[in-house]
Amino acid sequence: MEQEVEQEIERVQVHISLVKEAIALADKLDVLNRIPEFEELIIKGFMAGEPARIAAIITDPNLLGDEDQRELLGAIKAVDYLGDYLRNIEKRGAQMRQALDQAEEYQTELRNPKKDD
């Protein structure tokens, strides 16, 4: 039984390490979001401005060849993927902050079991 508890403590410690990595990544994104140049270049320029630019190009009949369409679709997907990636980091960070408290509490309970009277 004691070996099972030790294995569970080790499993929880690995989980805590992974949770802390996700939180650290979310913290880095939070720092980036506070940098005006990041917001201007990536959030406003790429995430908002690039789709509008692509939409304008798509309406140009001179750029509707197959290769051009593939490139434009790839560009649209890039914007979408980056947006999804950033949103997922933010969402996962919030979830992991809650999970960290629970995991650390569980680990403490495993290390210091209450003895029945």
Stockholm file with secondary structure:
# STOCKHOLM 1.0

chainA/1-117         MEQEVEQEIERVQVHISLVKEAIALADKLDVLNRIPEFEELIIKGFMAGEPARIAAIITDPNLLGDEDQRELLGAIKAVDYLGDYLRNIEKRGAQMRQALDQAEEYQTELRNPKKDD
#=GR chainA/1-117 SS CHHHHHHHHHHHHHHHHHHHHHHHHHHHHHHHHTCHHHIIIIIIIIIIIHHHHHHHHHTCGGGCSHHHHHHHHHHHHHHHHHHHHHHHHHHHHHHHHHHHHHHHHHHHHHHSCCCCC
#=GC SS_cons         CHHHHHHHHHHHHHHHHHHHHHHHHHHHHHHHHTCHHHIIIIIIIIIIIHHHHHHHHHTCGGGCSHHHHHHHHHHHHHHHHHHHHHHHHHHHHHHHHHHHHHHHHHHHHHHSCCCCC
//
